[in-house]
Amino acid sequence: AYSSLDWRVRPLVLLVKAWAKKYRICGANEGNLSSYSWTIMVIYFLQLVEILPSLQSLATSERVISELDYWGWRRDFETNFLPAEEYLAGVK
C-alpha cells in the first residue's frame, strides 16, 4: 500500500535490501534483520522525513475486528488505519 503513495518508496526499499544483502546483514535465519524489517525501517524513515503519512493517524473512524481465539477467548484487534486508496482519493 505504501508503494502506491509515493514513487520513491519501492526503489528505496529495493536499494536498502540490496545493500543489506551485499554486506550480509540481511537474513533472519543468519541472526540478522529480515528483509521485512529493512522494509519497515525504510517506511519509518520516509514517515520521519514526511514523505509518507502514517495511515493510522489519518484514520477517520475506529475499526475493530473481534474474534474468538483458539481457547475461546474473545480478542479485539484494532485496525484503525486509512487504506492507501482512500488516502490517494483525498489527496487528488
N, C-alpha and C positions, 0 to 999 in steps of 0.2 A: 504494500500500500504506500509506503513512504517513497518508493522509487517513482511513483506516479505524481508526486507533489513537486519534484524538482529534478531536472535532467542531470544534475551533478551527483546525485546520490549513488546511482549504480556504478558509474565509473570510479568514484572514490572508494566504494566498498570493494570493488574488484582489485583496485590498486593496493589497498591495505592488505587484503587477503593474499595477494601475490607476493607482496613484500614479506609478510609473516611466514609464508611457506618457504621463500628463498632463504631466510635466516633461521629456518627450522624452529620457529617459536609458535607454530600453529599445529594443533592436533591434540585433542584432549586425551587420546589413548597413549600419548607420549608424555603426559603430565603438563602440557601447555594449554593455553586457551583454545577453545574450539573455534571453528570457523564462524559459528553463530555468535560467539562472544565478540569477535572482532567486528562483526556487522553491527551489533548493538552498540559498541563503543563509537563507531562512525556515526550512527544515527544520533547518539547522545551529543557528540561533538557538534554536529550540524544544528542541533537544537540550541546548544550553548551560544553559537555564533549567529543565532536567529535566522538560519537558512530554512530550517524545518520547524513547524509548530509542534507542540505537544498535543496530540489528538485528544488526550484525556482532559486537558484544560479547556479545550474547545467544545466539549460535550454540552449539549443544551438540556438534556434530560437524563434522569437516572435510569440505568438499565441493570437489572439483576436477574441472573439465571439461578433457579433454585432446583436442586436435585437431591435425591437420596444417594448416600454413598454405599459402599459395599456392606457396611454393618447396619444400614437402615437409618443412619443419622441424616437429617436434612442439612444440606450445605448450600450456602448462598455465595454466588460468585458475582462480584461487581464487574460489569462490562461497560463502564462509563467511558466511552471514547467516541469520537466523531469519526465515522468511516471516511476514508480518503475521498470517496466520490462526493460525499456531502460537503466536505471542505472545498474541493475544487469547484463545486457548483456555486458556493457562496463567494469565491474569490473572483469569479468572472464577472 
